[in-house]
């Protein structure tokens, strides 16, 4: 593998299998090559700010109306697909470059949201809380429960397994999020619905 290959996001085998499962269920063969955008939504188009602890995971999700809470890299990846409707709730105002799909979000005020973000208006909520603490997760959980129609995908530290289960009835996935940088903490995904990520 050349150094330039390291810069190209790759799907893990588990993520690719989940994507193929979705396409098989929906009767689609997947996005056409010309439907993928390479503009401001590319992962890394707005650089990561380690002060705000944004972790750039490489993962692909099923098409839906999606809220991404403190997960700008997931939002960027989803927006490369024309058929995805997504909103980014984020503290870092640099992501306001995404216009109406950006919502300023401070987990310390978990329900301080614009009036047009209605309760249970998202098919799935994906969240990557900025801190590995039960206090932070409990506040983000209030936002998640307010926004989701039911499905939750949480990316956080393995040490948060018990609070994630207690607060939102989430189960740890066998899928391991991949990070472009080495992290000191083991990160995991958690879901509250049947998923190939669980096995």
C-alpha angles and dihedrals in degrees: 000000000000124000090253090059089063090066095056113090112236128195117236117237091255093050092046090050091051091050092048089049090054093048090048091052094046096044091238126127091213136264117328113244092245092055093066112097122217100194137099091324094067113119105265095021086119105036122240117256111212091197088068091043099234111172118202109219124185107225138133124214138193118274111267143118099291137189115203112200113197088337106113096157091055090048091050092050093048093049090059085075116076093212097059124098110199141162125201118217104195142156095212106087093203085083089064082093084087091070119205092005090065119085120183107237130187113182089209087070099038098173098039093110134142116272091245092064095086126195114273093005099136128074090212135009118208116195137182105182112215096233136041097233134111089231092058094042093050091054094045087048089061090057092045093051091048094052106036128089084206115296120100130181113186126188113195142119123311087238088068095064096106097047091044089055094044097046101039107008091247125165125212116250127224086226112102117211112233119223127200090223130045111263126204092217126062109243126207140178124238129193138182097209138061108282139161084235088074096063 
